[in-house]
Amino acid sequence: MDSLGRKIKTGWNFGILPSIAYDADYGFQGGLLTNVYYYGDGKQYPEYIHSIYVEAAYTTKHHGIFRVNYDSKYLIPGYRLTLDATYLPDAMCDFYGFNGYPSRYNADWCAWNKDSMKMNLDEYRTRVFYKYKRDLIRVAGDIEGTIYKDLKWNAGVGVLGYLVGDCDINMLNGRNVYVDTLRHQKALNPNEQLLYDKYKTWGLIGADEMNGGWHPYARAGITYDTRDKRQGPNKGIYTDLFFTYSAAFNAAYGQQAAAGYNHLQFNFTFRHAVNHSATISYIFVSGVAKSSSKAVQSVATVRPPMRSTTFAHLRGRRTAFLPPSFTWIARSLPFAALSKSLPPGL
């Protein structure tokens, strides 16, 4: 026991959580996540020596997450190292257009219900009107050092790869067959033009970005962290300030290198991004260049409403604004299973 009466953990410890779910649009989901910790002889407890976080979840309609995250401040003495590799396939990623809140959003265009009396059949177009396909690949590495006590400096590099395109209507329909004469039906109309298609037709999304692209980035910043521990903290404050510079390469895939998609991004705590130079590709705005987010009890996982961001055009430059998010976590008394202490949360 430590000075607070807590049982000191030693050696390898882990928590594991399976997931099974069903959604009418995303299909059946199966997944598993685990966090493995190594505490050594326990002298530094409640800090861990090594943390390995692994998550894998996938649905029958091509939506999921595959992630591996490593974190330690003992691998390189005096510095914290965080490595992250993530693949996020999404066959129906949200796309609400540009121009921020003034842009038109009509819920009736995508509001389908099995009860036709609860639908506006004259307005309804398709459930995926505000969707497009976006698969994200993210590889990143960050290092953290101490400036003074709880004030830290941070630096990191990474690459974001976006593979985007139109929704695969045939895959989403599955066995459901679309009938031209039937207005109220679950099957999606393969001939209905989605908002993403319209933006390409209108030239708002250019040929140099409609297929995605690869964006390397470098970032630097400072953090202030007084939490008593990183995983499931009981007290403390966390805040950060980051500058991220991103470019583009691989002209064969989207030709974004030639288009000059270089920009400087500013992040502060609630992920408010401000464009400082050049034009931001729409596919890059929704990707937060941070590798330390992993569980709800970390600092960068609770997403704002509508899953993503609100776009705007300011003085000819595409910008994004993310509203702040607030997290409330309640933890019950821990219990032991398989010789491990498991603190459930709500």
Summary of the structure (lengths in Angstrom):
residues: 346
radius of gyration: 22.5
end to end distance: 26.5
largest distance: 73.4
contacts: 992
relative contact order: 0.12
helix: 8%
strand: 41%
